[in-house]
């Protein structure tokens, strides 16, 4: 139980830092910030149900776990961040929405999914 509290507290701090960064960079944020804020659920959760029925309440179809996990890990937005910042000379700040979404999910206890479609282990 104690590890769970520490885990959620760490993600709460991260979520608050990302929200603070978004407020700090509010002039750099565009409508894309709001798009990226909902994109993980829009593209990772909603289409998951097109893979079939859920085996139980709170579970995703096992064939859709990869899609959910793809949109709900920090790797993809960070790779895009680096690519925009260093390779494409673009504006990476709207991606804060995606990162904040993931951190908020973790704070609330929604982590990556296990192979069976349920919440994975910490």
C-alpha positions, 0 to 999 in steps of 0.5 A: 500500500505504501508503494502505491501511495508513493507511486501516485504521489510521484505522478501527482508531482509530475502532473503538477510540473507539466501543468505549471510548464503549460501555464509558463509556456501558454503563449506557445500552446495552440489548439494542438495542446487540447487535441493532445490532451484528449488524444490518448483516450481518443486514439488509444481507448475508444478504438480499443473497443473495436477489437471486440467485447471486453472480457470484464468490467474495467478490462480492455479486449486483449487484442487492443492492449498494445494500442492503449499502451502505445498511447499511454506511455511516455516514450512516444510523446518524448520521442516526438518532443525531441524530433520537433525540438532538434530535428524539425525545428517545430514547436514541441510545447503542445505535446505537454497536453499528452504528457499531462494526460499520461501523468494525470492518468497515473495519478488517478491509478490508470496505468498501462494494461497487462496482457489480459486487458486489466491494469498492469502491475506497478 
